[in-house]
Each structure stands twice: as C-alpha cells, then as structure tokens.
C-alpha cells in the first residue's frame, strides 16, 4: 500500500491533516472568546453561553492529535492556543485604552442609548448611553481571562490524562482514554470558567448561588454529552486517518514516530 504512494505525498498529507485539526481547534477556541457570554441560549434544561457551543470540538481535535501525532504536537497546539488567547486580550485592552474619536463623528450604531442603568460584568454601571466597543470589551475581556485560566488547566489536563490512559491500556481501548480524559478535563474547564467569569458578580450579590450552580452544571452537562457522543466520530476518524496517513498501529505521524512510540511502550512494559 505504502509503496504506491511516495514519501513526499504521505508527509504532505500528514502536515495538511495536522493543519486542518489545528485550524478547527483554534477557530473553536477563538469563537469562545469572540462571542463568549454575549448571549445565553436555552437548550432543553441547559442554560448555555453561545461561546460554549463550538468549544467541545477542541477536545476532539486534541484527542485526535494525541492519537495520531503524539503528546508533543498536542502540547504545542495547546501552547499556541494560549498565545492566541493572550494576543486577543492584549488587542482588546489596547482598543479600550486608545482614545475614541469625537462622538459627533461616530456612526450612530456605535453608541447605544440606554433606557435605564445597566450593570456590566466587570462591575461598572452605565446609564444614558454606552459606546458599542465599551460594551463588547466589558462582556468579553473578563470571559477571555477566565477562559485562559480554564483553557490552561483543562487542555493540558486532557492531553496528560489521554496519554496516561494510553500507557495504562498499552494503546488499546481508545473509547476509554477519550472519555475519561475529556470528562475530567471538561469538568475542570466548566467549573473554572464559570467561577472566574461570574465569581465577582456572585460576591456582589448580583448572581444567586443557585444560578451559579445552574451555569456550571449546564456548561458541564453540554460538554460531557458532546464528549460522549464524539466517541463514535473519533473511532471513525482515527480509523480513516490511519489509513489515509499510512500509519501502522501505535505509529505516530512524525519522523521516527513508530520507533519512538513502540520503544516507549516497550520500556514501560519492561519496567512493570
């Protein structure tokens, strides 16, 4: 099979697949920060911020990269995502600090007229009118910071747990390492992002404890459900991509991947 496809073509396929997975991962992560908590939706019993909807894709992508490219590539992608989060926060902060042009020159849709005073997520209370960007900054900057903290903890947790279970099962039972790593990391993410985003509002008595718990459970319930449902797509994608990328069992889509993985598993088995 491999003799019919040149090495150059195989390597190109492997890099293209990695770029697609990385692109989906980074797009879903960026969407979480861009639309964040700008709107809450009701999906059955679950109350969710719209930014959460594409976020479970990030865990599917990291699991695929862990399985096909190894922990080093997965950690690199997580670190890259962290850098993009920092960049988003810096750009938002600069935009908030740079003086605005004269209000008379602003397009009418950039200034919103308020019927009554409104408390923003950062604790400020605005009345009369508010600049559109100020509203966007108030509703996204805190969410970006919260998602950064949750992102660091959850994504690294997912990668480490995935490989822990992979070593423990000696490369077998993909469904087990996928679900266990994702369910734990999703709980870390859901809890941290809600507590950091809405913790200040809770301590100011602007949000009840019940509402805080509902947000956490809704956030986790949605992510856990998607994590369980993506087991079948994960198996299908891993099976298809191993053939498309010309990978043998345990082989990684990097130079010397097969030797590295097989050597490590062999060494760990001998140590036991």
N, C-alpha and C positions, 0 to 999 in steps of 0.2 A: 504493500500500500504506500509506504513512505517513499519507495524507490520511484514512483510515478510523479511525485511532487518534489521539486527542488528544495534544497535547504533554505534558499533565499525566500521562496514563496511561503514556506512554513513560518519562518521568523517574522515575515511581514504580517501574516495572519495573526500571530501571537501578539504583536505590538498593536495591531488595529483593534483586536478584541479588548485588550487592556485599556486602550484609549476610549472605547465605547463605554466600558464599565466605569471607568474613571469619570467620563463625561456625565453619565446618568447620576452617579454618586454626587458629584459636585453640583449638578443642577438641582437635585432634590434638596441638598443641604442649603444652597443659596436661596431657593424658593421659601424655605422655612424662615430665613432671616428677612426676606423682602416683604412677604405678605404676613408672616408671623401671627400676631394677635389682632390684626386689623379687622377681623370678623370672626364670630363664633357661629358654628353650624350645629344643628341637631341631627344626628344620625341614629334613629331609634332612641335608645336610652342614653346615648353618649353625647356629651356636650364637648365639642372639639374646636380648637383654633384652626383656621383653614391652612395655616402653615404646616400643621402636623400631617395633613393628608398625603403628601408625597414622601414624607420622611422615612417610612419603613423601607423604601427602596434602597436606602443607604446601607441597611444591614444585609439585604440580599446581595448587593454588589460586593460588600466586604467579604461575605462568606464565599462568594464565587471566586474572588481574587485570592483569598486564603487557600481555597481548594486547588486552584489552577496555577497560581503564581507564587504562593508561599507567604509566610508571615512578613518577610522583609518588604515586599511590594505593598502589602496591606497596610503596614505601619507607615510606609512612605506616603500613601494616599491619605491616611488619616491626618498625618502631619501637614500635608498640603492643604487639606480642608481647614485645619486650624489656622494656617496662614491666611487663607481667604477670609475667614471669619474676622481676623484681626484687621485685614485691609478694609472690609466692609465697615467695621466700627470706626476706623480712622477717618474714612471718607465721610461717614455720617457726622462725625464730630466736627470735622473741618467745615462742612456745609452749614452746621448750626452756628459756628463761631464767626464766619465771614459775614460782614455787614450786608444787609439786603439793600436793593435799590430803593429809590423813593416810592412810597406806597401809591402815589398818584400814577406811577408808570407801570405798576404791576397789572397783569391781566386780571380781570375780575374773578376768575376761578381760583386764583392763588390766595385769596383772602376769604375766609368763611365767616359769615355773620351768625352769631350765636343768639338763640332766643333766651337762654339762661346760662348761668355759670356751669362750667364743666370741669370735673376733677380728672387730670391726666394720670397715666400710670406712674409717672415719676414723682407724683405728689403735688405738682403745681396745679393751681386753679386758674382757669382763664375765663374771661367774660367779655361781652361785647363782640369782639372779633378775634380770629386767630389765623396766622399765616399757615397755609397748607403744609409747608415743609416742617414748621414747628410741630404740627400735629403728627406728621409722619415720623419725625425724629423721636417724639415723646412715646409713640407706640411701638417703635422698632428698636431703638438703641438699647433699652433695658432687656428686650427679648433677645437681641443679638448677644449681649453679655451673658445672659442666662443660658442661652443655647451653647455658647462657647464652653462654659463650665461643664454643662451636661454632656456636650459633644466629646470633650477630652476624656471624661470618665467612662462614658458609655461605649464609644468606639474602640478605645484601647482595651476595655474590658471584653468586648465582643471578640476582638482579634486574639487576645490571650486565652480566653476560655475556649474558643474554637480549636486552637492548637493543643490546648491541654486535653480536651476530649479526643482529639485526633490521635495524640500519642497514647492515651489510655486505651483506646479501642484499636490501636495499631492500624489506623487508616480505614477501619470498617465503620458501618452504621452512620452514614452521612446524616440521616434524619436526626439522630441523637445529638450530635455535636452542633448541628444547625439550630435545633430548637432550644437546647439547654443554654447555649451561648447567647442566643438572641433574646430569649425570655428574661434572663438575668440582666443583660445589658439594657434592655428596654425598660425594665423597672427602675434601674439607676437613672436613665435618661428622663423618664416621665416624672419621677419624683423631684429630681434636681431642677428641671426646667420650670416646673410649676412653682416650687418653693422660692426660687430665686426671682422669678418674674413677678409673682403676686405676694411674696412674703411681706414686703413693705406695706402693701395695701391691707393685708390681714392685720398687721400690728397697728395700723391707723384706724382699725375697726371699719374699714370700707368694704371688707370682704369677710363673710362669715366662715367659721371653721368647716361647716357643712359644705359650703360652696367650694372651699379649697380641696376638700376630700373628693368631691364630685369631679373636679377638674383633674386631679391626679388619677383617680380610678378610670375616668373616661379616656384620658390620654393613654394610660397603660393598656386598658381593655382593647382599644382600637389597634394599638401597635402589636399586642400579643396575638390578637385574632389574625392580623395580616401575617405575622411571623409564622403562625401555624399553617396558614393557607399557602404560604410560599414554599413549603416543603416539596410539594409536587413539582412546581416550576423549577425549583433548584435541582432536583434529580434530573429532570428533562434537559435543562441547560447544561449541567455537568456532563451528562452522557453524550449530548450532541457536540459540545465544545471539545471534549477529549478526542473525539474522532476528527473534528474539523482542524484541531490544532496538532493532531498526530502525537498525542500524549499516551503513554502506557500507564497502567495503574501505578500510583504513587509518584509518577514523573511530574515535574513542575515545568511550566512554560518559560524557563530561563535557561541560559547555558549551564550545562552540568547539573540541571535540576534533578534528573533521575538519580544521579550518583549521590548528590547531597542528601536527598530525602531518604533514599534507601540506606545510606551509610548511617544517618542519624537514627532511624528506626532500629537498625541492626544493633547499634551501640546501646540504645536504651533497653532493648530486649536482653542484651547480654548483661547489662548492669542489674536487671531484675533477677 
